[in-house]
Amino acid sequence: DLLFMGCDSALWVFSGDPMDGGKLEQVSDQIGMAWGHAWCRGPDGTVYFMANQPSIFTLVPGQRGPQRISQQIDTLLRSINTGTYTVRLAWDDQYQGLHVFVTLTASAAATTHYFWEQRSGSWWTDVFATNAHNPLCCTVFDGNAAADRVTLIGSSDGYVRSFLSTATT
């Protein structure tokens, strides 16, 4: 049992039962977590998060320290102001990768989102044709059947959508 705590410029993990001598450890005193819900968990328990720098890191249970996975796109990520943009992360089982949604918070505007494909370690950019479709929130609907596990995104136009590989628009 682990509890990760992301601060502005530090990461902490609490392990074990707090009523039975649990242990608080600092994972990093240099890397913090971006404000809001800029993190998610993968199917193997790996925690993915946008750091305060910003860059994308992983925290793997049982391993020491965060590992950067966004080297290829760090120059693009550094232009993101997390005070004016909403950043949300979601793991996508269907596409075996990580969605990084970056949406202007105050109004619908053109923006670029990112997808990291785990199998190849490659980063891809995503741009929605309609600005009102840019995600302000996301979650993984994890149903019982494999076909029920889908990433849902909520947008400023009030609709909830999902990705469909057979869709043409």
Salt bridges, closest charged atoms under 4 A:
GLU25 OE2 - LYS23 NZ 3.92
GLU25 OE1 - ARG64 NH1 3.23
ASP74 OD2 - ARG68 NH1 3.22
ASP74 OD2 - ARG78 NH2 3.97
ASP92 OD2 - HIS99 NE2 2.88
GLU117 OE2 - ARG119 NH2 3.05
ASP142 OD1 - ARG149 NE 3.02
ASP157 OD2 - HIS133 NE2 3.94
ASP157 OD2 - ARG161 NH2 2.75
